Amino acid sequence: MATVLVVDDNPVDRHLAGALLSKRPEMKVLFAENGLEALTLIQERAPDLVLTDLHMPEMDGLELVVEVRKSFPLVPIILMTAFGSEEIAIQALQKGAASYVPKRNLASDLAETAENVLSLSVANRNQQRLLECLTQTEEKFLLDNDASLIPPLIGYLQENITRMGLCDEIGRIRVSIALQEALLNAMQHGNLEMSSELKEKDERGFQTLLQQRRREKPYLTRRVYVTARESPAEATYVIRDEGPGFDPSKLPDPTDPSNLDRVSGRGLLLIRTFMDKVHHNTNGNEITMVKRRDR
């Protein structure tokens, strides 16, 4: 069973988040009212995940991220963002938070986001053995539009990040989340031409159409090409789909705080925050992501 620490000075929001997580039998929830209380609980109870608000007295969410990153580097943090907290949320992601969920989307997104981060964290903790003689790797994968292939592929690539010693535990989780977002984009928005707006307005309709297109031409013959190159200096990931592509210049700026709540920009924001270099080709059907070795 995974232990999740919910940190929020607002009792209504705190218990709402706790109730949503407690519906999952594999999650046990602890509570703290501010960052200082959370740090004490982390030291005493060692949670598997921290879910924190940003605006709190005594120690806010950004300060908590910095302290946890420094003192408890194996514990990932998810942010709960509200209107007016966009600037500090981006800073917290840059300082080491693993993901975020807008408070208005807690009911629909919180449990799934927590499960994703926890699963990636557990995978990382089980992959500690290094192969010091390994100097470079290169792998190529050809994937169907099947999202169930993404976790094992990321787990495989995590092993190479670990072998190369490119980053610490939280760094590996952040790279994994960037890869997950890029692969889902290639499958769903690239090859299957699914709309982010439909997902935001009608999740059930989105999933129904997604499964339908996986069985129809021209979508069913399209594949995702993945190339991964790792060395002790950096890892480079190239992900290409066979969809019609898009104009990358028309993407919303993911570094603009006003776009933090936009469903269509969430994945790209995480990718650009967690990777050191991100580039799209002119056709808009290929993304190159580079993660350099932590200093």
Residue pairs with C-beta under 8 A, 6 or more apart in sequence:
1 26
1 27
1 28
2 26
2 27
2 28
2 48
2 49
2 118
3 27
3 28
3 29
3 30
3 45
3 46
3 47
3 48
3 49
4 21
4 27
4 28
4 29
4 30
4 47
4 48
4 49
4 50
4 51
4 114
4 118
5 29
5 30
5 31
5 32
5 38
5 41
5 42
5 45
5 47
5 49
5 50
5 51
6 14
6 17
6 18
6 21
6 29
6 30
6 31
6 32
6 51
6 52
7 14
7 31
7 32
7 33
7 34
7 35
7 37
7 38
7 50
7 51
7 52
7 53
7 56
7 61
7 64
8 14
8 17
8 33
8 52
8 53
8 56
8 80
9 33
9 34
9 53
9 55
9 56
9 57
10 53
13 53
13 80
13 103
14 31
14 33
14 53
15 31
16 106
17 51
17 80
17 106
17 110
18 29
18 31
20 106
20 107
20 110
20 111
21 27
21 29
21 51
21 110
21 111
21 114
22 29
23 111
24 111
24 114
24 115
27 114
30 41
30 45
30 47
32 38
32 40
32 41
33 56
34 56
34 57
34 58
34 59
35 52
35 56
35 58
35 59
35 60
35 61
35 63
35 64
35 67
36 58
36 59
38 50
38 52
38 59
38 64
39 59
39 64
39 67
39 68
39 71
41 47
42 50
42 68
42 72
42 75
43 72
46 72
46 75
47 75
48 75
48 118
48 121
48 122
49 75
49 76
49 77
49 78
49 114
49 117
49 118
49 121
50 64
50 68
50 75
50 76
50 77
50 78
51 77
51 78
51 80
51 110
51 114
52 61
52 64
52 65
52 77
52 78
52 79
52 80
53 61
53 80
53 82
54 60
54 61
54 62
54 79
54 80
54 81
54 82
54 85
54 88
54 89
54 92
55 61
55 82
55 84
55 85
55 88
59 67
60 88
61 79
61 88
61 92
62 88
62 91
62 92
62 95
64 77
65 77
65 79
65 92
65 95
65 96
65 97
66 95
66 96
68 75
68 77
68 96
69 77
69 95
69 96
69 170
73 168
73 169
73 170
74 121
74 125
74 169
74 170
76 98
76 99
76 117
76 118
76 121
76 170
76 173
77 92
77 96
77 97
77 98
78 97
78 98
78 99
78 100
78 101
78 113
78 114
78 117
79 89
79 92
79 93
79 97
79 99
79 100
79 101
80 100
80 101
80 102
80 103
80 106
81 89
81 100
81 101
81 102
81 103
81 260
81 261
82 102
82 103
82 104
83 261
86 257
86 258
86 260
86 261
87 257
89 100
89 257
89 260
90 255
90 257
90 260
90 269
90 273
92 100
93 100
93 269
93 270
93 273
93 274
94 273
96 170
96 174
98 117
98 170
98 173
98 174
98 177
99 113
99 116
99 117
99 177
99 270
100 260
101 109
101 110
101 113
102 109
102 260
102 261
104 261
108 203
116 177
116 180
117 173
117 177
119 151
120 154
120 158
120 173
120 176
120 177
120 180
121 169
121 173
123 151
123 154
123 155
123 158
123 176
124 158
124 162
124 169
124 172
124 173
124 176
125 169
127 155
127 158
127 159
127 162
128 162
129 162
130 162
130 163
130 165
131 163
134 160
134 163
134 164
135 231
135 232
136 229
136 230
136 231
137 160
137 163
137 164
137 228
137 229
137 230
137 231
138 227
138 228
138 229
138 230
139 156
139 157
139 160
139 226
139 227
139 228
140 225
140 226
140 227
140 228
141 153
141 225
141 226
141 227
141 228
142 223
142 224
142 225
142 226
143 149
143 153
143 183
143 187
143 223
143 224
143 225
143 226
144 223
144 224
145 187
145 188
145 191
145 192
145 214
145 219
145 220
145 222
145 223
145 224
146 187
146 214
147 184
147 187
147 188
150 179
150 180
150 183
150 184
153 179
153 183
153 226
154 176
154 179
154 180
154 183
157 176
157 179
157 228
157 230
157 237
158 172
158 175
158 176
160 228
160 230
160 235
161 167
161 172
161 175
161 230
161 235
161 291
162 172
163 230
164 230
164 231
164 232
164 235
164 293
165 232
165 293
166 230
166 232
166 234
166 235
166 291
166 292
166 293
166 294
167 174
167 175
167 291
167 293
167 294
168 294
171 291
171 294
174 274
175 235
175 274
175 275
175 291
177 270
177 274
178 270
178 271
178 274
178 275
178 289
178 291
179 237
179 289
181 266
181 267
181 268
181 270
181 271
182 237
182 239
182 267
182 271
182 287
182 289
183 224
183 226
183 239
184 267
185 267
185 287
186 224
186 239
186 240
186 241
186 243
186 287
187 224
187 241
188 194
188 210
189 195
189 196
189 243
190 222
190 224
190 241
190 242
190 243
190 245
190 285
191 219
191 222
191 223
191 224
191 241
191 242
191 243
192 210
192 213
192 214
192 219
192 222
192 243
193 213
193 219
193 243
193 244
194 206
194 209
194 210
194 213
195 206
196 263
196 264
197 263
197 264
198 205
198 206
198 209
199 206
199 263
200 263
213 219
213 220
214 220
222 241
222 242
222 243
223 241
223 242
224 239
224 240
224 241
224 242
225 238
225 239
225 240
225 241
226 237
226 238
226 239
227 236
227 237
227 238
228 235
228 236
228 237
228 238
229 235
229 236
230 236
232 293
233 292
233 293
234 276
234 290
234 291
234 292
234 293
235 290
235 291
236 288
236 289
236 290
237 288
237 289
237 290
237 291
238 286
238 287
238 288
238 289
239 286
239 287
239 289
240 281
240 285
240 286
240 287
241 285
241 286
242 285
243 285
244 285
245 283
245 284
245 285
246 284
246 285
247 284
248 280
248 282
248 284
251 265
251 268
252 259
252 262
252 264
252 265
253 259
254 265
254 268
254 269
254 272
254 273
255 269
255 272
259 265
259 269
260 269
271 278
271 287
271 289
272 278
274 291
275 289
275 290
275 291
276 290
276 291
276 292
277 288
277 289
277 290
277 292
278 287
278 288
278 289
278 290
279 287
279 288
280 286
280 287
280 288
281 287
281 288
